[in-house]
C-alpha cells in the first residue's frame, strides 16, 4: 500500500512514517498542501492521511479541491479538531474516515487497510486468488495452505497486483507502490522482485504485458513453483 501522509508536525509525521513502514507500507511524507498537490501529480497513491491544520492552506480546503478535481483516492483525516461539526464538515468535504489526535498507530494502520478493502469491494481483509491467500494486515501469505516467506518489497508488489485484478500496471506504477521516493533503486530492482515473487508463488502469478507493464496472472498461476 502506497500512503501519502500530509502532516506539518515533524514529530508526529516521523512517528507515522516509521510505524507504517514497520508494518510493511510504503510511505511518503509532505508537510504542506502545496507539496501534497505536487506529489499527487507525479506518483500514484492508494490512500492519503491528511492533517487539517496545514501551514499554507487548510486541509479541508485541500480535500475539497481534490474531490473537485476527481481525485478518488481514499482520504483519512487526522486532526485534533474533535467537535461533531468538524467531523461532519470533514466527511461532507469528501473524507472517507476521520481519526482524532492523539491516536494509536495500530488503529491508524487498521483503518487504512479498511479503506483499501472498501475500495476493492471486499468485506474482509483476507484476499484469495486460487491457492494463494494474503492478509494485508497480518502480512501472512499462504500458498495451498502453506506459509510463504515474502520480503517487504515482495509483499508490496503482491498487494499492488491483488488490488488491481485485471488491470495492467506500468513499471512506474508498480515502483510507486513498492518503493519510496527516497529509495535508491538499481535499474533492474523491480524485475528482481518480480522474479522472486514468481519463484515463490508460481511463474504465472505475474503476467508481463509486452509494451505496457504487468498484471496479476490467472488464479491457477498461483501454484507451487
HELIX and SHEET records of a PDB file:
HELIX    1   1 UNK A   10  UNK A   22  1                                  13    
HELIX    2   2 UNK A   33  UNK A   42  1                                  10    
HELIX    3   3 UNK A   59  UNK A   68  1                                  10    
HELIX    4   4 UNK A   84  UNK A   92  1                                   9    
HELIX    5   5 UNK A  105  UNK A  119  1                                  15    
HELIX    6   6 UNK A  152  UNK A  162  1                                  11    
HELIX    7   7 UNK A  171  UNK A  178  1                                   8    
HELIX    8   8 UNK A  189  UNK A  201  1                                  13    
HELIX    9   9 UNK A  203  UNK A  205  5                                   3    
HELIX   10  10 UNK A  219  UNK A  221  5                                   3    
SHEET    1   A 5 UNK A  26  UNK A  30  0                                        
SHEET    2   A 5 UNK A   2  UNK A   6  1                                        
SHEET    3   A 5 UNK A  47  UNK A  50  1                                        
SHEET    4   A 5 UNK A  74  UNK A  79  1                                        
SHEET    5   A 5 UNK A  97  UNK A 100  1                                        
SHEET    1   B 4 UNK A 126  UNK A 129  0                                        
SHEET    2   B 4 UNK A 132  UNK A 135 -1                                        
SHEET    3   B 4 UNK A 140  UNK A 143 -1                                        
SHEET    4   B 4 UNK A 146  UNK A 147 -1                                        
SHEET    1   C 2 UNK A 206  UNK A 209  0                                        
SHEET    2   C 2 UNK A 213  UNK A 216 -1                                        
END                                                                             
